[in-house]
């Protein structure tokens, strides 16, 4: 609605002045030049004409003010990105095993370069999208399980690509998106440690292709539902129905977050049993500087099962420096999805440094241990342990277009 400024009496004053002043002058002139009949009729006609002209004339005192409510600009698109590089030295002098992405020994390596374009949904803009484009060794490893021939080459550069629609309180996402499971993610800087846990790399999927619905019941409870092809599968659906998933997030207060997820579906061509996965994570911010987290996974496929638990502790010593410890215990004695066929433990210690702006430096020690000899040495012999030092550096950036 346009706003107009109006001065008290501003508009009528010019009109009254015209009606009072001009006819007197005209009347005296007509007395001198007109006939008696014209002098009686002329002033009345002239006064009427001047009144009409005054009403039709522009009223400068009431010029409209500039519009105070300009049309809103179109929603901006967030542009997010990072470059992640690392150096690992494994004291067995071979490429380390039981790793997700830091898989090279004694070499400077590009872990991942990513750029993402995001338009979130809001109450004012209910349609959105997200596309994450990945490049590097991690992109190859994430897409390595694609069942379609050449699927790895087709999908490896697209970590996520989905459209979103907000209906009421529910957001619908359709396309390819990362999994809801686990306490860690593909992006290094969003994790507490540099290397990923064995649970992240071997006990849960990386991503899904299908439909996801999520929404908040209230400020303490959120729900998520999935109807997807399955685990790490962008092209095929095995069995007579899609893979189904359900998740709940509870935040009873600002210090505690609990997440529980379950997924079931056939993940291999017929004949095959359904694969069931239960995943849960609990995070507690005990103090402003000290936090703990635990992640538990249980998987079952037919008579084969696997499970594991990971515990984390983070001490934010300074604003730009944190110390993080992680311990895992894994039981894969059935030779299930983790494919190690035994029990294992891992210990990780990380020094996390925020150097400046979006630049992070992480120094890490990691030891992996198994009940039986599993890790290969440079001479071809097997050991029941491996020890490695990692230097990782991530530069993250962002903006809007």
C-alpha positions in Angstrom: 0.0 0.0 0.0 1.4 3.4 -0.9 1.7 6.1 1.8 0.9 9.7 1.1 1.9 12.8 3.1 -1.0 15.2 3.7 -0.6 18.7 5.3 -3.6 20.0 7.3 -5.5 22.3 5.0 -2.8 21.9 2.3 -5.1 21.0 -0.5 -8.1 23.3 0.0 -6.0 26.5 0.5 -5.1 27.2 -3.1 -8.6 26.5 -4.3 -10.1 28.9 -1.8 -7.6 31.6 -2.7 -8.5 31.2 -6.4 -12.2 31.4 -5.7 -11.9 34.5 -3.5 -9.3 36.6 -5.3 -9.7 36.1 -9.0 -13.4 36.8 -9.3 -13.1 40.3 -7.7 -10.5 41.3 -10.3 -12.6 39.9 -13.1 -15.8 41.6 -11.8 -14.2 45.1 -11.8 -12.9 44.6 -15.4 -16.3 43.4 -16.6 -18.1 46.5 -15.1 -15.9 48.6 -17.3 -16.2 46.7 -20.5 -19.4 44.6 -20.6 -23.0 45.3 -21.1 -25.4 45.3 -18.1 -26.7 41.9 -19.0 -23.2 40.5 -19.5 -22.0 42.1 -16.3 -24.7 40.3 -14.4 -24.1 36.9 -16.0 -20.3 37.0 -16.6 -19.0 36.9 -13.0 -21.1 33.8 -12.2 -19.9 31.9 -15.3 -16.3 32.9 -14.8 -16.3 31.9 -11.1 -17.7 28.5 -12.0 -15.0 28.0 -14.7 -12.2 28.9 -12.4 -13.5 26.5 -9.8 -13.6 23.6 -12.3 -10.0 24.5 -13.4 -8.8 24.6 -9.8 -10.2 21.2 -9.2 -8.6 19.8 -12.3 -5.2 21.4 -11.7 -2.3 19.4 -10.2 -2.3 19.7 -6.4 1.5 19.9 -5.6 1.0 19.8 -1.9 -0.2 16.2 -2.2 2.5 14.6 -4.4 2.9 10.9 -3.5 5.9 10.0 -1.3 8.3 7.2 -2.5 7.0 3.7 -2.0 8.1 2.6 1.5 7.6 -1.1 0.8 9.7 -2.2 -2.3 9.1 -5.6 -3.7 11.3 -8.2 -1.9 14.3 -9.6 -3.7 14.3 -13.2 -4.9 15.8 -15.7 -2.4 19.5 -16.0 -2.6 21.3 -19.3 -3.3 24.0 -20.4 -0.8 27.3 -21.5 -2.3 29.4 -23.6 0.0 32.7 -25.4 -0.7 36.0 -26.7 0.6 39.2 -28.3 -0.4 40.5 -31.2 1.8 44.1 -32.5 1.6 46.1 -34.8 3.8 49.3 -36.7 4.4 49.4 -40.1 6.1 52.3 -42.2 7.3 51.5 -45.8 8.2 54.2 -47.5 10.2 53.4 -50.8 8.5 54.6 -48.9 5.3 51.6 -49.9 3.3 48.3 -48.2 2.5 46.2 -48.4 5.7 43.3 -50.8 6.0 39.9 -50.2 7.7 39.9 -46.6 6.5 37.2 -44.7 4.7 39.0 -42.0 2.7 42.5 -41.5 4.1 43.7 -44.6 2.2 47.1 -43.5 0.9 50.5 -44.1 2.7 53.4 -41.7 2.5 51.9 -39.3 0.0 50.3 -35.9 -0.1 46.7 -36.6 -1.3 43.6 -34.8 -2.3 40.9 -36.2 -0.1 38.0 -34.2 -1.6 37.1 -30.9 -3.3 33.4 -30.0 -3.1 31.1 -27.2 -4.1 27.5 -27.1 -3.2 24.5 -24.9 -4.3 21.7 -24.7 -1.8 18.3 -22.9 -1.8 16.6 -23.8 1.5 12.9 -23.9 1.7 11.2 -21.4 4.0 7.6 -20.3 4.8 7.9 -17.6 2.1 9.7 -19.7 -0.5 8.5 -23.3 -0.3 10.5 -24.7 -3.2 14.2 -25.3 -3.0 17.0 -27.6 -4.0 20.5 -28.8 -3.1 23.4 -30.0 -5.4 26.8 -31.1 -4.0 29.5 -31.7 -6.6 32.5 -33.8 -5.5 36.0 -34.3 -6.9 38.8 -36.4 -5.6 39.6 -39.9 -4.3 36.7 -39.7 -1.8 34.2 -39.3 -4.7 35.4 -42.6 -6.2 35.2 -44.4 -2.9 31.7 -43.2 -2.0 30.4 -44.3 -5.4 32.3 -47.6 -5.4 29.2 -49.7 -4.4 26.9 -48.6 -7.2 25.4 -51.8 -8.7 24.8 -50.5 -12.2 27.5 -51.1 -14.8 29.5 -47.8 -15.0 27.4 -46.6 -12.1 30.5 -45.4 -10.3 31.5 -43.1 -13.2 27.9 -41.9 -13.6 27.3 -40.9 -10.0 30.7 -40.3 -8.4 30.8 -36.5 -8.9 27.2 -36.0 -7.5 27.2 -36.5 -3.8 23.7 -35.0 -3.5 21.2 -33.7 -6.0 17.6 -33.3 -4.9 14.6 -30.9 -5.1 12.7 -29.8 -2.0 9.1 -28.8 -1.3 7.7 -27.5 2.0 4.1 -28.5 2.8 3.0 -27.2 6.2 5.7 -28.4 8.6 6.9 -31.2 6.4 9.9 -30.9 3.9 9.9 -33.4 1.0 13.2 -34.1 -0.8 13.3 -36.1 -4.0 16.6 -37.3 -5.5 19.9 -38.4 -4.2 20.9 -37.5 -0.6 23.3 -38.6 2.1 22.2 -41.2 4.7 20.5 -40.3 7.9 22.7 -42.9 9.8 25.8 -42.5 11.8 27.5 -39.8 13.9 29.9 -38.7 11.1 29.6 -37.3 7.6 31.5 -37.2 4.4 32.8 -33.7 4.9 35.9 -33.7 7.1 35.5 -30.3 8.8 32.0 -31.3 10.1 33.4 -34.2 12.1 35.3 -34.2 15.4 38.2 -36.3 14.0 40.0 -36.2 10.7 39.8 -39.9 9.8 36.4 -41.7 9.8 35.4 -44.4 12.2 35.1 -48.0 10.9 31.4 -47.8 11.7 31.0 -44.9 9.3 32.9 -46.6 6.5 31.7 -50.2 6.8 28.6 -50.6 8.9 26.2 -48.0 7.4 25.5 -46.7 3.9 26.8 -43.4 2.5 23.8 -42.2 0.5 20.3 -43.1 -0.9 18.2 -42.3 -3.9 14.4 -41.8 -3.5 12.1 -39.7 -1.3 12.7 -38.3 2.1 10.2 -36.5 4.3 11.2 -34.7 7.5 9.6 -32.3 9.9 9.5 -31.0 13.5 6.7 -32.2 15.7 7.7 -29.5 18.2 10.9 -27.9 19.4 12.0 -31.1 21.0 11.0 -33.9 18.6 11.7 -34.3 14.8 10.8 -37.2 12.5 12.2 -38.4 9.2 11.0 -41.1 6.8 12.6 -42.6 3.7 11.4 -44.6 0.7 14.6 -45.3 -1.3 16.3 -47.8 -3.7 18.6 -49.0 -0.9 22.2 -48.6 0.3 24.5 -46.6 -2.1 22.2 -47.3 -5.0 21.2 -44.7 -7.5 19.7 -46.9 -10.2 18.2 -50.2 -9.1 15.7 -51.6 -6.6 16.1 -55.2 -5.4 13.1 -57.2 -4.2 9.4 -56.5 -4.5 9.3 -53.2 -2.5 11.7 -50.3 -1.8 14.0 -49.9 1.2 12.2 -48.2 4.0 13.7 -46.0 6.7 12.5 -44.1 9.8 14.3 -41.7 12.2 13.5 -39.7 15.3 15.5 -36.9 16.9 15.0 -35.9 20.5 16.4 -32.7 22.0 15.0 -32.5 25.6 17.2 -29.5 26.3 20.1 -27.5 24.8 22.7 -30.0 26.0 21.4 -33.4 25.0 20.6 -34.8 21.5 19.5 -38.3 20.8 19.0 -39.7 17.3 17.6 -43.2 16.5 17.3 -44.6 12.9 16.1 -47.9 11.5 16.2 -49.2 7.9 15.0 -52.4 6.3 15.1 -53.6 2.7 16.6 -56.1 0.2 20.1 -55.0 -0.8 21.2 -57.8 -3.1 19.6 -59.4 -6.2 17.3 -62.4 -5.7 17.5 -64.6 -3.8 18.5 -62.5 -0.8 17.4 -61.8 2.7 16.4 -58.3 3.9 19.1 -56.2 5.5 18.1 -54.6 8.8 20.1 -51.7 10.3 19.6 -49.9 13.6 21.7 -46.9 14.3 21.7 -44.5 17.2 23.7 -41.5 18.4 23.7 -39.7 21.7 25.5 -36.3 22.1 25.9 -34.5 25.4 27.4 -31.0 25.9 28.4 -31.5 29.5 30.0 -28.0 29.8 30.7 -25.2 27.3 34.1 -26.7 26.7 33.6 -30.4 27.1 31.3 -32.7 25.0 30.9 -36.5 24.7 29.2 -38.6 22.0 28.4 -42.2 21.5 27.3 -44.1 18.3 25.9 -47.6 18.2 25.2 -49.7 15.1 23.6 -53.1 14.7 23.1 -54.8 11.3 21.6 -58.2 10.3 21.1 -59.9 7.0 19.7 -63.4 7.2 21.8 -65.3 9.8 24.7 -62.8 9.5 25.0 -59.9 11.9 27.5 -57.2 12.9 27.6 -54.5 15.5 29.9 -51.9 16.9 30.1 -48.9 19.3 32.1 -45.7 19.1 32.7 -43.3 21.9 34.0 -39.7 21.5 35.2 -37.0 23.9 36.0 -33.4 22.8 37.7 -30.7 24.9 37.6 -27.2 23.4 40.7 -25.9 25.1 40.6 -22.6 23.3 38.3 -21.0 20.8 40.7 -22.0 18.0 42.0 -25.3 19.4 40.3 -28.6 20.5 41.5 -32.1 21.6 39.4 -35.1 20.5 39.6 -38.8 21.4 37.6 -41.6 19.8 37.5 -45.3 20.7 35.7 -48.1 18.8 34.8 -51.7 19.5 33.6 -53.8 16.6 32.2 -57.4 16.4 32.1 -58.8 12.9 32.8 -62.4 13.7 30.1 -63.5 11.3 31.9 -61.8 8.4 29.0 -59.5 7.7 29.0 -56.1 6.0 32.3 -55.0 7.6 33.9 -58.1 6.1 36.7 -58.4 8.6 35.4 -61.7 10.1 36.6 -60.9 13.7 36.6 -58.3 16.5 38.5 -55.1 16.2 39.2 -51.9 18.1 40.4 -48.5 17.0 41.9 -45.5 19.0 42.2 -42.0 17.5 43.6 -38.8 19.1 43.1 -35.6 17.2 44.4 -32.0 17.7 42.1 -29.7 15.9 43.4 -26.2 15.0 41.4 -23.3 13.5 44.2 -21.5 11.8 42.4 -18.5 10.3 39.0 -17.9 8.7 37.9 -21.2 7.1 41.3 -22.9 7.3 41.6 -25.9 9.6 44.6 -28.0 10.5 44.3 -31.4 12.1 47.1 -33.5 13.6 46.1 -37.1 14.3 47.4 -40.4 15.6 45.3 -43.5 14.9 45.8 -47.1 16.0 43.8 -50.1 14.7 43.8 -53.5 16.4 42.3 -56.9 15.6 42.0 -60.2 17.4 43.9 -62.0 14.6 46.6 -60.8 12.2 44.8 -58.7 9.6 47.0 -55.7 8.6 49.5 -56.1 5.8 53.1 -55.0 6.2 55.4 -53.8 3.4 57.1 -57.3 3.3 53.8 -59.1 2.9 53.5 -60.4 6.4 50.4 -59.8 8.5 50.1 -58.0 11.8 47.3 -57.6 14.3 47.8 -53.8 14.5 48.6 -50.7 12.4 49.6 -47.3 13.6 49.5 -44.1 11.6 50.1 -40.4 11.8 47.9 -38.0 9.8 48.2 -34.3 8.9 45.0 -33.0 7.4 44.2 -29.5 6.1 40.8 -28.2 5.1 39.9 -24.8 3.7 36.2 -24.1 3.6 34.4 -21.1 2.1 30.9 -19.8 1.4 28.8 -17.0 0.0 25.5 -16.2 -1.8 24.5 -15.6 -5.4 
